């Protein structure tokens, strides 16, 4: 089945997900939200996960952070398996992996002040020194572009962009190594989106963060990520560096996705033709069925397809695929 | 410029809140032509949604329309009363909202939701037509009788004529249903009896207009006196309300009951006046001089209209008017006998579902909204919006909640329908990519004002306002590599909007004058306007940011000269 190149096992890999499956049972039916997803993140890298709603990208993020127990598959963090840890063991790890949520309204407790929200993680991890907590909170608030005076206020007093900054401050104060950002900008206004993206970019450089960036806005993902994985119906169908993916999309679903992005360019828009992807119809070769796998076509460029059609479609692929 | 379907003039809307008056819309002008899409772009809080909600008459009760006109088919929607509005809203002007689930009823099958309005509308229309036709015929008959009595005009028995006309109109309708060809206009298949009726109607109309002119001459001075009351520097609410009531009563008395399609100035006058007087006293924070000007404006318009009516009374061609009246009456009579059975409604609904691209409509007809995906739900909402065959379609961020592939499909659908049905579309969004796809013309809104207005190519290839620059450069596109040019700060508090250009505090190109004085709309080309002092001849020359300039250069290269 899926074999990723051997370099993933080297030391600078921070997170490795292998054959992750997450099925939700509802009565007799089984919803295969994530099936056989494998990828890895190097230290300091931003990996973007894109796909339609319901394709399993959020579930993947939530499983990694331990909100769900995976049905099968393994998750390695710094070379150590983390998906089967007990509660106590996991807690020690938890501060190193933080999450930023999509909706800044529902992810902040309306009855807690900003100071309480941001410092809660430290308290839970047993920091008792009040002055240390204070200095850390103010430092982090400043880092995300909020003032010291904001600490005593409640979330409802802030605009959407500022609330997202609070969410980021709460994540950053734990000095995490990995941040899972689940659609951090899609609920924000255009002008504020850029502020938050710039902030994340800034923090990434300053703190050396590794980020799993989950989003559906392709131009933002392209701008922000080093590598991108495209998900469709619970599977990664294509994975490549962001430049490569946008320049040479190979999987028909990726092509259809890329052809749907509206760009601020009227002449281009008048000519843009949306490519339709109907798996199984139109004589499309099957790119999704059970007998398909990810194959490395170019360097670091993986496409899901059936083995027997790989060569005819993409020429001779890389042998370690 | 093609003829405008809808025209918004100097619209100002504010909301009364505990903290003060929130000036949501501060003087907006635009127009939309037939088969044209106007996109309104802006951040949340820029007033774009409030503007279209005003058009739809959906403002909440704490909203005050401080000034402005919304002209649609010869009338001002702001003066239209709720009963009249119900004939326009969802019928002539339809709206699609952002979240399809909240505009659908979750416990009703979608077939019912599609046909509900159709069936209701036909029933209401029948009742309405019957009422109006009956009233008009009675008025006409009595005017004709008086004309006969006065001049002894030989037109036969008015009562009999009216009855015969009714039978003719109903027969015409039945023939149409049965597929028997008839002339397009009344004149084409006019029989002798019908011609007699037209003659009679002519004398009735003339008599009625004469009577009206006489009344106007008697009452003009009374209206002028009433007007003086509103000039009072220390107004009392009781006095104004009493005077307003009296004035309205006088005005209504002056209406010609036989005016075709009603009188569009006198009929809405009492309502407009009452609303303005209420606004004047209800809210402490409101701009009272503006409201006073509105009241005086209303009264002046009424006076001018009355003068025109009384001056033209001998010059009008009553024969033509009688003919037009007959046409309108025929329509009313047709409306009275119009029926729509449930089966016919279903057939129509299925056609609509087919049109908006819902596969297997027969099967989907009896399903519930939750059984559909987001994109399909939005298609259903569009089908409902189209059910009454509207002229204007307002889309308030219809694709923001959808995935990019589905968004693309819905945009294609709206574009196709617009072309096929020659719809005027007002499209609200904050996604500039969507604007580039949909719009013929673009209005960029900021802090309740339109800051730039032009054709889509002009806005994207020659943007002139720093806010448009900022919007364009804050979004990454496929080639962006550098740090994004975020717009610093947030939108201003509209309780006390900044003096001068509202964007100045966030604008790195702001001049000193931007903080002091509001820039007017400067003309860039005949179709392109921008409200920024940078376009003033004395302003220092400022280039648009390098990011956008380079992007536009890239676009130009890509199309090799197709862009000016």
Interface residues (C-beta under 8 A of the other chain):
Chain A: X52 X53 X159 X161 X162 X189 X190 X191 X192 X193 X194 X195 X197 X198 X201 X216 X217 X218 X219 X220 X222 X223 X224 X246 X256 X257 X259 X260 X261 X262 X263 X264 X265 X266 X267 X268 X269 X272 X274
Chain B: X43 X44 X374 X403 X404 X405 X406 X407 X408 X409 X411 X412 X430 X431 X432 X433 X434 X435 X436 X437 X439 X456 X457 X460 X461 X470 X471 X472 X474 X475 X476 X477 X478 X480 X481 X483 X484 X485 X486 X487 X488 X490 X555 X558 X559 X562 X563
